[in-house]
Amino acid sequence: DQQVKQNSPSLSVQEGRISILNCDYTNSMFDYFLWYKKYPAEGPTFLISISSIKDKNEDGRFTVFLNKSAKHLSLHIVPSQPGDSAVYFCAAILNSGGSNYKLTFGKGTLLTVNP
Amino acid sequence: DVKVTQSSRYLVKRTGEKVFLECVQDMDHENMFWYRQDPGLGLRLIYFSYDVKMKEKGDIPEGYSVSREKKERFSLILESASTNQTSMYLCASSLGDRVLYFGPGTRLTVT
């Protein structure tokens, strides 16, 4: 039972345009969400996060939107750069208020930004 | 900067061998995790630990065990390696701020 879903295995965009990566979740008890970026042969690196009490969080070129009623979040990258080409993982946390928690990851979306 | 190191980047082992994957973090993090990454399956949690000598099963613990004798070190053990354990293994740590810091990964091939 996959609780965090990234339904697009891959996405290709032109440099300078917007990249939109989508993520859906099924468990309404998830209350914190994160996006990670992963280059080949490297570990994932944290990109941006959002609490369920917010609907938007922005950090430079990266913005995450959360729609709780639809159980959907998206990552927007504007403008997209070739160096953004990587696999992007969405992750969710249940009851994140305590110090003990675990992340549930989606399967990832491979973003390719073409020059 | 948080640093999570893993003992090997690439490892080749034979079926039936006992395999140890070591992970060390240098930031006094309480929480440590082992994930494996497979194409089309994403990151799946094998085991995690919230404190020394503590361990909790993740989503796919079968065929694995772990050891956490010191706070900075979390070891993943494959008791008898099998070909379906060929994968990228990723260790991570966190302080409790909900962000995981990952190591570079170990690409394990079991032949």
Interface residues (C-beta under 8 A of the other chain):
Chain A: Q6 P9 Y32 L34 Y36 A41 E42 G43 P44 T45 F46 S49 F89 A91 I93 S96 S99 N100 Y101 K102 L103 T104 F105 G106 K107 G108
Chain B: V4 R9 E30 N31 F33 Y35 G40 L41 G42 L43 R44 L45 F48 Y50 G58 L90 A92 G96 R98 V99 L100 Y101 F102 G103 P104 G105 R107
